[in-house]
Amino acid sequence: MKKKLKVKSLKFKVLLIFFFSFFILNPPSPPFSKGGTGGFVAEAKVYIDINSPAFKKLPIAIQEFSGPSGSEISDIIKDDLEFTGLFEQIDRNAYVEAPSQPFNPKNWIPIRAEAVVKGSVKEDNDFVLTVSLYDVFEDKEIFKKEYATEKKRIRSLAHGIANDLYQVLAGEKGVFNSRILFIADEEGGRSIHIMDWDGKNDTRTGVKGNLILCPRLSRNGKKLIYSAEKSRQWSIYMVNFNEMTERTVFSSRGTNMAGDFLPGSDDFIFSSSKDGNPDLYILNQKEKNVIKLTSSYSIEVSPAVSPDGKHIVFVSDRGGSPQIYVMRRDGSDMRRITFEGSYNTSPSWSPKGDRIVFSGRRGARNQIFTVNPDSSGLTQLTTEGNNEDPSFSPDGRFITFTSDRDGVKGIYIMRANGESQRRMTPKNLRAFSPRWSPN
């Protein structure tokens, strides 16, 4: 049964429309685009070998951009690149060359800068920004692009510029325009929020209820499933942002928990206790049927589908305690992959499918770990407080998670090796269950 979203107020409708238009319709600007924005990139050169364990940080100077909003934009770009751990930021106090001066490599070699970023902002009827990236040793401009946007979107623009610079220097797409979905406790219940990857632009999606769990975005970001308890019944709901509709996609007696979308499909996997113990199922949206994957006296919950759609990682207590298991998409070839700790839960795949991140209890607290799908390479990433609900960034280089280390549950991010852990939500907001957007 399909129904339109209940618009309880004009504010509710505005929030949902804003979420759709801002999150779905405005992806990051494409790197090196020619034409409309005008830009070029010089011949490819590897400045940072990010896949090498012995890579060297690239010394980079990001000058303060000219114009009324120049300082804000250049600072956002600086923060984005710095958090990756791939760049060595040259202190601006050491700069000899003024932002208004033409690039001259002789001004940068003495302070060990290898790359320099310059930019200028024009704010008339339109907001136009021109950015250049220079190779100090080769004395040449290796990237230049003109950007145009509305002033209210300058944070998104700055993240898009950071993406472009990152791709030129590191050879891979950045995640600086990606977003993080999460649940927040509010007066009268819970609400699903979305924020920029750096914690800014926190926005309510308009989806709320007394009890909400397990929000999951589709692989293209256009649909959302979540579980909610309404009228004493746990059901799974789907929000379609294209159609601005919400519908109940599965409901039965017992507890029904949303799991994960299958790649390239509206079908999704979930956990349900409709037959007694919680088992795993796939809901085929086209055929309107449910396929049962597991059947045992144990508890099977928290399923997540691998990026290629061929495997499912989940939690089961069939071995006596909650542990992480992997099986094929059809439920065959089931195998356990965690053997340390008495309580392991909330698994999630890396974008390449080469790592699984999960929460595991050690002592009296939960910590974040990663492990290979073949059960090798177990690595502990956190040590402070209770840490849960981990999710990889679209490029696999970062992880978002929930932690109560500051006294109140909040959303944190860190590099995938555990470095640079930082809180992204304010301390006065109890937030949990983060999921990184797919793009």
N, C-alpha and C positions, 0 to 999 in steps of 0.2 A: 504494500500500500504506500503510495507516494503522496506526500502532502507538502504544501508550501511552508516555509519556515514561519513560525508564529511571530509576528512582529508585535511585540508587546508595547513598543514605544518607538517614536521617531529616532531616538538616540540609538536604540538597538539596531534599527535598519541601517542607519548611517555607519555604525561600526562595522557591520557585516559588508557593506558595499565598499568601505574604505579598505578593509582587509583584502577583499577580492581584487580591487583595482591596484592596490599598492603591491601586494604580494604575488598575485598571479600574472597581472598584465605588465609588470615592469621588471623583467629579468635584467641581469647585469648587462652593461653595454658590451658589445662584441669587441674583442681586442683587434687592433690594427685595422679597423674598418676604414674603407676609403669611400669617398663620396660625401654624403650628408655631413658627417663630422670632419672629414678630411684628416688624413693621417698617413704615416708610413713607418715601417720598421726596416732597419738595415738587415743585411744578410745575417743568417742565424749564427750565433756564437754561444757556447755554453759558458755562462759566467758563474753559475753555482750548480755543481753536480749534487742535487739533493738526494739522490739514491746512493751516494757513496758514504759509507760510515765515517770516512776521514775527510769529509768536505770542509772547506775553509769558508768562514763567514766572509761575506763581501762587504768591505768598507764603503759606505754610501753616505753622501751628503744630500739632505733634502732642504733646500733653501725655503725660507718663508716666502710664499707667493705674494705678489703685489695685488693691490685692490682691497676693498673693504672686507671681503670674506676670505681673503687669501690665507691669512694666518690660520683660521679654523680648518680650512681644507688641507693645507699642508701638514698640519698637526695630526689630522685623522689618517692621512696616508702614512705618515711617520709611525704612528702607533700600530697600524695594520701590519706594516712590513716588519717592525721590530718584534712583534709577538711571535712571528714564525720561527725565530731563533736562527734565521739564515743570514741576517744582515748585522753588520757592526755599524751602528749609527755614529757618525762623526759629530762631536759636540759643536753646536752652532757658534759658540763663543770663539771657536778656533778658525772660523771662516775668515778669509782675507777678501774674497770677492763679494761685492755687494749684490743683492738680488737684481738690481737694475743694470748691472754691468754685463757685457757679453761674456760668454764662457771662455775661459782661458786656462788650459791645463796646468800652466805654471803656478797658478794660484792654489791648486789642489794637490799636486804631487807632494809638497812638503808636509801636508797633514795626513798623508796616506790614503786619501780618498781615491777610489777606483771608479766610482760612478757618481754622477751629480744630477739632481733633478731640479729644474727651474720651472716656474709657472707664473702666469699673469691672468688676472680676472678683470673682465669688463662687465659692469652692472648698469645697463641702460634699460631699454625696454625688455631686452633679453639678457639672460645670464650666460656669458660666454667665457670659457676658460681654455687657455692654451698651455699645454705641458710639453716639456722637452726633457729627454734623458740623454746624458752624454757619457761616452767612454773616455776616461781621463788619459789612459795610456795611449790610445789610438787617436786621441784628439779629434773626435767626431761625434756628431749627433746621431744616435742610433735609434731614436724613437721620437716622433712628434705627432701630437694629435690635438685637434680643437674639439671641445665639448660644449654642448648647449643644453640648458635645462631650465626649469623653474627654480627660483631661489629656495623654495620650501623643500626642494629635494637635493640640497647640496651635500648632505651626509651620504645619500645613496650615490651621488656623483663621485664623491671622494673615494668611496669604497670601490667604485668601478674603475677609477684611475689606478688605485692600488692593484686591482686585478690585472690591468694592462701592463703595468710596470713589472709585476711579479712574473707574468708570462714571458716577457722579454728576457728577464734576468735568470729565471729559474726553469723556463721551458715548460711549465705546467700552469693550468688554470687555477686561479686563486679562489678563495671562498669568501672574500670580504663582502660580497653582496648577498650571501646566504643568510638565513634566519633560523631562529630556534623557537620551536613551539613548546609550550609548557602549561601546566595547570597551576592556578593560584587560588588560595583560600581567600574568600572575601565575605563581607557581611551577608548572611543569608545563604551561603553555599560556596560553590566553586565556579571558576570561569577559565576557559582556555584562552591563553594569551599568545602573542607572537612578538618577537623582538629581533633587532639586528644582532648579528653575531657578536658584536662588542657590547651588548646590553642596552643599547640606546633604542629609541622609538618603540618602547613597550606599548603594545596595542591590544585591547580586548577584541577577540574575533566575533563576539556576540553569542557564542555558544556557552551556556551556563546551566547549572542545575545543583541540586542538593549534594549529590555524590557523582562525581565524574572521574573516570580512570582511563588509562591506556589510549591517549590520542595518537593516531597514526596517519600520516599523509601518504597519498598515493605516490608512485614514482615520478609522476609529472607534476605533482603538487596541486592538482585541481580538485581532489576529493579528500575527504577526511572521514575516518571512522573513529568512534570512541564508544566506551561503555558508560552507561548511566543507570542509576537506580531510580525508577519512577513508579509510583503507585505500588511499592513493595515488589517490584519486578526488575531484575537486571536484564537489560536489553542492549543490543548493539545498533548504533545509529550511524547513518552516512550523510554527510553534508556535501552537496554538489555545488561548487562555487560558480560554475558556468551557468547553471540553471537557477541559482539562488534558492535551492530547495533542501529540505531535510526529510529523511524517511527512516523508519525502523526497518533494518535489513535482516535482523534475526532476534527472535524472542521466544523463550520457552521457560518452563519451570526450571528452577536451579539458578546457578550463576553463569553468566555468559560474558566472556572477556575478549575484547578485540585483540587481534594479534598483529598481522602484517599483510600488506597487499602483495600479490604475486606480480612479478615484473610484466609490464605490457598488458595489464588486465585490471578489471574492476573486481576480480575474484580475490578473496582474502582468506587467510587462515585464522582460526580463533579457538579458544578453549571454552568448553561447555560441560556442565554437570547434568545435562538434561536426562541422561541415562543412568545417573548415579554418581560415579566418580568423575572428576574433570578429565575429559579426553580432548584430543585435537581433531579439528574438522576443517575442511575447506568448503566455503560457500561459493558455488558456481552461480554467478549473477545472471548469466544468459539463460541457463537451463533451469534456474530457480530450484536447484537441489543441493543437498548437503552430503559431502563425502567424508566418511569417518576414517581417520588415519590411524588412531591408536585405540586399543581396547584392552584394558587391564584393571586390576584392583588398585593400582597406584594412581597418583595425581600427576597429570601432565598439563603444564601451563606455560605461559610466556613464550609462545613460538615466534620465531623471526625467520624470514626467507632469505636465502643467499642471493647475492646480486645476479647470478645467472639463473636463478629460479629452480635449481636442481636439488638443493638440500634445505633442510629445516633444522635450526638449532632450537632447543627448548629445554624446559626444566622438568625433571621427573624424580620422584622419591622411590622408584622401583627398587633401588639398591639399599634402601633403608633411611636415606636422608636426601634432601633436595640437591641434585647435581645436574650438571649441564650435559646434554646428550645431542647427538647429531643423527639425522636419518635422511634418507632420500625423500623426495617430494611425495612419493606414493606410500610412504610409511615403512618401506623396507630398509634393510641394512642399518639397523639402529645400533649405535655404539656410544658408550660413555666417554667423555673427554676430560672431565675433572675428577681428580682423585685425592685432592688435598682440601681440608676444611669440611665442616659438617653442614654447611648451608650455603649453596651457591645458586644464584638466581639472576634474572633480568639480562639474558644474553642478547647481543646485537652484533651483526656482521660489519666488518670493514668494507668499504666500497669495492675493493679488489677481491674480497672473499678470502683473503689470506690470514686474517686474524679475527678472533672473536673476543669482544669485551664483555665483562660481566661483573656482578657484585658478589663478593664472597665474605663470609663471616670468619674473622680471625680474632680469637679471644671473645670479647663481648661486643665487638664493633664490626661493621661492614666496610669493606674496602673494595677498590676497583682493581681488576686484574685484566690482563689480556692473555690469550692462549692461541696456539695454532689449531686448526681444525683436526689435526691428527693427534692432539693432546700434548704436543711438545711445546717448549718455549714459554712456560707459565711465568708471568712477570707481574709483580705487584706495583701499582702506580701511586696509590694514596696511603697515608698513614694517620692523618688527623681526622677525628670525628667519625661519624657514620656517613658512608658514601654509597649511593645507589643510583639506579636508572641510567646507566651510561649509554651514550649514542655517539657514533663517529660522525665527523664532518664529511661533506661530499668528496673531499680529496683524501680522506683517511689520515690527515696529519694532525687532527685535533679531536678531542673528546669532550662532550658536555656531560654533566652528571649532577645529581642532587647531593648536597652535603649539609650537615647541621653543625659543622665545626665552629661556627660563629654564634651558636646558640639557637638560631632559627633556620629551618630548612630553606635553602636557596639554590639557585642555579649557578653552577660553576663551569668553567672551561679550563682545559690544560692541553699542552702538546701531547701527542700520542705516546711519548716516552715518559710522561708524568711530570715534565718540567713546567714551570710558570703557571701554577694553579691560582686561579683568581675568581672571585665572586662577581657575577654579572647582574644579579637582581638586588634591589635595596634590602636592607636588614629588616625593614618594617613590613615586608611582603613575604608571607610563607608560600614558597613556590617549590614545585617538584615535577617529576615525570617529564624531563626535557626530551625533545626529539629534534635533531638537526634536519632542516629542510633538504630536499634532494638536489637543489641547485641554488 
